[in-house]
Amino acid sequence: MIILSPIWSAVLLWWLVGVSLVVLGAIQIGRALTLKKSVEALPAA
């Protein structure tokens, strides 16, 4: 597939960057919530 317009290639690049940042952010939020739950489950020293 050849993208003829450089504008479309720039739009596609930024769209992919945005989607990847949203996915990584969601993963980090999930990791933070599961880590918080696991820390609360530990007995207090």
C-alpha positions as CSV (number, residue, x, y, z in Angstrom):
1,M,0.0,0.0,0.0
2,I,1.5,3.3,-1.1
3,I,0.4,6.5,0.6
4,L,0.6,9.2,-2.0
5,S,0.2,12.3,0.1
6,P,2.8,13.1,2.8
7,I,0.0,14.7,4.8
8,W,-1.8,11.4,5.1
9,S,1.4,9.7,6.2
10,A,1.9,12.3,8.9
11,V,-1.7,11.9,10.0
12,L,-1.3,8.1,10.1
13,L,2.0,8.5,12.1
14,W,0.4,10.8,14.7
15,W,-2.7,8.5,14.9
16,L,-0.5,5.5,15.6
17,V,1.5,7.5,18.2
18,G,-1.7,8.6,19.9
19,V,-3.1,5.1,20.0
20,S,0.1,3.6,21.4
21,L,0.2,6.3,24.1
22,V,-3.4,5.6,25.1
23,V,-2.6,1.8,25.3
24,L,0.5,2.3,27.3
25,G,-1.3,4.7,29.7
26,A,-4.1,2.2,30.2
27,I,-1.5,-0.5,31.0
28,Q,0.3,1.7,33.5
29,I,-3.0,2.5,35.2
30,G,-3.8,-1.2,35.4
31,R,-0.4,-1.9,36.8
32,A,-0.7,0.9,39.4
33,L,-4.1,-0.4,40.6
34,T,-3.0,-4.0,40.9
35,L,0.2,-2.9,42.7
36,K,-1.8,-0.8,45.1
37,K,-4.0,-3.8,45.9
38,S,-1.1,-6.1,46.4
39,V,0.6,-3.6,48.7
40,E,-2.6,-3.2,50.8
41,A,-2.8,-7.0,51.1
42,L,0.6,-7.2,52.8
43,P,0.6,-7.3,56.6
44,A,1.8,-4.2,58.3
45,A,5.3,-4.5,59.7
